[in-house]
Amino acid sequence: MIDWSAFLLVAVASLLVTSIVVSAYSFGLRLLAASGRAPLVEPASFTDAITVITPEESKAAAKRQKKAAKKNPLTDGQKRLALWAAYACFAVAGAAVLYGIYLIIPYFHH
């Protein structure tokens, strides 16, 4: 017999927490970019794998990142505040994930 109310509770809770994690992380990335520290991922090189971004494209992306940072209309204080707010958003997303893992782990001992 399926307990449909418990199933519905888990479904709603998982959708809610997923939206919180995704929103906090994406808002954190947006604030990170606003602070002038847009994340730039260097291309990874693997043996026998296709490199998605060429070194020239990576250099061009780094150049665009520096140019965008110079055009940033925020003051230094506002950039610092945006950076700390980004860190807070990442902390919220990470804490939600860790809390979810904490809730799941006790059930593995049975």
C-alpha positions in Angstrom: 0.0 0.0 0.0 1.3 3.4 -1.0 1.1 6.3 1.5 0.1 9.0 -1.0 0.2 11.8 1.4 3.8 11.0 2.3 4.6 10.6 -1.4 3.1 14.0 -2.1 5.0 15.6 0.8 8.3 14.3 -0.5 7.5 15.4 -4.0 6.6 18.9 -3.0 9.6 19.2 -0.6 12.0 18.0 -3.2 10.7 20.5 -5.8 10.8 23.3 -3.3 14.4 22.6 -2.1 15.5 22.1 -5.7 14.2 25.5 -6.7 15.9 27.1 -3.7 19.3 25.5 -4.5 19.1 26.4 -8.2 17.9 29.9 -7.5 20.5 30.6 -4.8 23.3 29.2 -7.0 22.2 31.2 -10.1 21.7 34.4 -8.1 25.1 33.9 -6.6 26.7 33.6 -10.1 24.9 36.7 -11.2 26.2 38.6 -8.1 29.6 37.2 -8.7 29.6 38.6 -12.2 28.2 41.9 -11.0 31.1 42.2 -8.5 33.5 42.0 -11.5 34.6 38.4 -10.8 32.8 36.5 -13.5 33.9 32.9 -13.4 36.2 31.9 -16.2 36.8 28.2 -16.6 40.0 27.3 -18.4 39.7 24.5 -21.0 40.5 21.1 -19.6 42.8 18.9 -21.7 42.3 15.2 -21.5 44.1 12.5 -23.4 42.0 11.1 -26.2 39.2 13.7 -25.6 37.9 16.6 -27.5 38.7 20.0 -26.1 35.5 22.0 -26.1 37.3 25.4 -26.0 40.5 26.2 -27.9 43.2 28.2 -26.1 42.5 31.1 -28.4 38.9 31.1 -27.4 39.9 31.0 -23.8 42.2 34.0 -24.2 39.4 35.9 -26.0 37.0 35.0 -23.1 39.5 36.3 -20.6 39.9 39.5 -22.6 36.1 40.0 -22.7 35.9 39.3 -19.0 38.5 42.0 -18.2 36.8 44.5 -20.6 33.4 43.9 -18.9 35.0 44.3 -15.5 36.3 47.8 -16.5 32.8 48.8 -17.7 31.2 47.8 -14.4 29.2 50.9 -13.2 29.3 49.8 -9.5 31.5 51.5 -7.0 34.1 49.5 -5.1 31.8 49.2 -2.1 28.9 47.9 -4.2 31.2 45.4 -5.8 32.4 44.2 -2.4 28.8 43.9 -1.2 27.8 42.0 -4.4 30.8 39.6 -3.8 29.8 38.9 -0.2 26.2 38.5 -1.2 27.3 36.0 -3.9 29.3 34.0 -1.2 26.2 34.1 1.0 24.1 32.7 -1.9 26.6 29.9 -2.5 26.6 29.1 1.2 22.8 28.8 1.2 22.9 26.5 -1.8 25.7 24.4 -0.2 23.9 24.3 3.2 20.7 23.1 1.5 22.6 20.3 -0.3 24.5 19.3 2.9 21.2 19.3 4.9 19.6 17.0 2.3 22.6 14.6 2.5 22.3 14.7 6.3 18.6 13.7 6.1 19.4 10.8 3.8 22.4 9.3 5.5 20.7 8.0 8.7 18.5 5.8 6.5 21.5 3.9 5.1 22.3 2.3 8.5 19.1 0.3 8.6 
